[in-house]
Amino acid sequence: MKNLITLMTVLFALNLTAQEKNAKASLEVDGVCGMCKARIEKAAITLTGVKSAQWNLETHELQVIYDGRKTDVAQIAKQVSDAGHDTKAFKAPEKAYNAVAPCCKYRDEEVVKAHQ
């Protein structure tokens, strides 16, 4: 039910910004280190229509500027999750999560503690 509500929120936000040339959005993305930051930002920026992607390690917030005529928040979230990082809308597939470096295993409490 929580995922359905989150997805509906994303879709609602998408409808509000779908046609904006310079739409802005913020997504919560799980990660723990600089390598995660690089991977998250690269996954987002390589999507057609994404103009800027900045992930904040402390807040886990990914700020994006994108062309709403070419992509949307859901596609960006899916792209990032396919790179191995959970978002509120999409959980990273196990194969993608397992492919991230050992220091990037944000689901492991010991790894999270080691980065604090």
RAQUILIN-V789319 format. One record per pair of residues at least 4 apart in sequence whose C-alpha atoms are under 6 Angstrom apart, sorted by the first residue. I is the first residue (numbers start at 1). J is the second residue. Records with the same first field share a line. If there is no record, write none. Layout:
I=J  J
This chain:
3=7
6=89
7=89
14=18
18=68
19=68  69
20=68
21=67  68
22=66  67
23=65  66
24=64  65
25=63  64
26=62  63
27=61  62
28=60  61  87
29=60  86  87
30=85  86
31=36  106
32=106
36=40
37=55
38=42
40=80
41=53
43=80
44=76
45=50  53
49=66  67  70  71
50=66
51=65  66
52=64  65
53=63  64
54=62  63
55=61  62
56=60  61
68=72
80=85
81=85  86  92
82=92
83=96
84=92  96  97
85=92
86=91  92
94=98
106=112
